[in-house]
């Protein structure tokens, strides 16, 4: 864990039941798994263990790390455990200075400029679209669909699929400031799991992830606008190659139709 | 300056804070989890913002999400309510670091009073008697057994962090102690993320009395009298009232004055509550301080006419208290009944479900603080508190008479509540004579009490139909 000496250590969240243990002296820091040449050589048992590890990292370690990084003045946090390593880096301020406080003159969501000059191209290494999982049963949540009745309605609505093209929406993974990606525009073709935008949580960008393969057809909020958890952000048109009644959450690998 | 408040809590306290803000002319934004989208505070707020999923760790306990929500909604202050992050010094510090006002004590003050054991020592030095207890935190089982022997059984095993009876056990022998240490450690670890424990002498037939204080940033403090919280079930308060029937007026005033002197001297700030155990002879022992608004604060509000939430906000904004001890006048008697979604017949298991019909009680001296409405879905993720009925009377007899009417009138259909327990308690001689101790409900927990409960609720139902 890299400490920036200018600031106190990150706020300690003693109340959090799943507190992260950060080993001072990692037992097997190297080699890192992702530097190993041939992933395919893993036996099924190793594979299973790796997947369990990844799940645990995404569910427990990452939210905790993001929380620490966001609250701290640190630039970077790294955790090593066994042969895994997770590093979160806060993007450098755009013009070198300390993050500027937003103007307080307005009182509507969306009127607020971004707090820090964080460019949108920096990443946390947060990978899978965990935010799209339904917290209640751990099952992947269905992507919200414009064609269905609302956020709670089934996106796998058979009629919509039969009609061919349907729409799904990428939602906000947290509460913060919306940051589009310069390389994602109207008409951009994206794949399920792609990072299509970010929401800035106290200077730490959180990925907005495409729920399905498709084409970006609309962005529902302006850059710099404040958004809440679960807010609809980007509309994606999905070509109608899904079997009737198929789960919309399962990304189709069928080729995209020209839109 | 506080001009717009983010309420980082849920249920009845979010509603209470919203009302407090409104009365001060402050707009308020309610931060809510996905499970609370349909809740009353969200519906009534000036603005509401979803901060995360139902899991409190990613919503009501997520400091970054809450601070970010305050910033994007243009708030300059955060009210944490009770529970969740309300006494978390790290959170208070992070709020301040983002140029926001934390409505509560400063991070330094929360830090100073964070450990119950250290607080006992600190306030002990400032003139409050404390219960004989272990010398610091328990290092291991051997240390615990030695300390228990020195203090004398029975002893109470207590966690340093948290409250609400979690991680707490009374034991009467070394053997019970060894088992309790394991259980308490694991409960405390999962509830508070901290498994340090200490021991306290267990007082038989004790009563629980607490003193409400308010101290501004300039060291000016007042007390607002005491509340008796002896009616508990497994260390969780169910009924609170003031004044306490356990002490004489002279004893009460002496206790309250010593309490406020001690916390002012120890550097406390904002509203807070000092909890004491009172033994059979009227001796008082300080046990802990709560650095937040409490569930039972309406008892004091009914007695004194002081708005404690408003007081809390004004102190946090840096204003002087604006009144002195002589201005605090307590009139009459007030009793609060916590209405919980729990089934007494099923070991008080918490209940979730839809409230088919909700009729609050009314009438002179009756106050209902609740986020219920007919058709509301009680989510299963959070605590079981549905609301509080508070009654005021010129004296205890009148307060009890009004409580009887109010409890009979009140309807919460569709979900099992503890209303029958309250109705039964109002015919319990120990309670009626003001002789209740903290073991009352647990002692009565057997079949006789539940039978009385059934009779009382049947009678109430009969009157209603």
Interface residues (C-beta under 8 A of the other chain):
Chain A: X8 X11 X12 X13 X14 X15 X16 X17 X18 X19 X63 X66 X67 X70 X71 X73 X101 X102 X104 X106 X107 X108 X109 X111 X112 X115 X135 X136 X174 X175 X176 X177 X201 X202 X204 X226 X227 X228 X229 X230 X231
Chain B: X4 X27 X34 X47 X49 X50 X51 X52 X53 X54 X55 X57 X58 X59 X61 X62 X63 X64 X65 X67 X68 X69 X71 X72 X73 X74 X76 X85 X88 X90 X91 X93 X94 X97 X98 X99 X161 X189 X190 X191 X192 X193 X194
